[in-house]
Amino acid sequence: MPKLEPHTIDGPFSVGGVRVVPVPLWHGSLPILGFRFGNFAYLTDCNRLDDEAWPLVEGVETLVIDALRDRPHSTHFSIDEAVAAAARIAPRRTYFTHMTHDLGYVETNARLPAGVELAYDGLVLDVEVDAS
């Protein structure tokens, strides 16, 4: 039987010797968290970042971000919204995740900006993390 121990996340913390920086996001009207690990940020299941979140992701080199579909959605970034967020964060590479099945992989990738592509099952990323 798993034993869960809930903790309030109110700032950076460490897991397994890796520094984790929580990034405040929104899933519709619900506040949620994304996370930054060194030069990598994981921002999924979201549709916006507050002003205080943007500085927390400055300088990331690899970004994984929610991009549900082409049409707007009340709790997720659309492709265009995710492209705009990625452009503002300006990582070297961006991967979209949390997509619907109606986004064709080849067709969607063909229209994304350089350095931006859809993630896929089995994708492995090498990133640098901060030891704590």
SULDA-V722840 format. One record per run of one state. SS is the DSSP state (2 for helix, 1 for strand, 0 for the rest). FROM is the first residue (numbers start at 0). LEN is the number of residues. If there is no record, write none. Layout:
SS&FROM&LEN, SS&FROM&LEN
This chain:
0&0&12, 1&12&3, 0&15&2, 1&17&10, 0&27&2, 1&29&8, 0&37&2, 1&39&4, 0&43&4, 1&47&2, 0&49&1, 2&50&7, 0&57&4, 1&61&5, 0&66&12, 2&78&11, 0&89&3, 1&92&5, 0&97&7, 2&104&7, 0&111&4, 1&115&3, 0&118&12, 1&130&1, 0&131&1
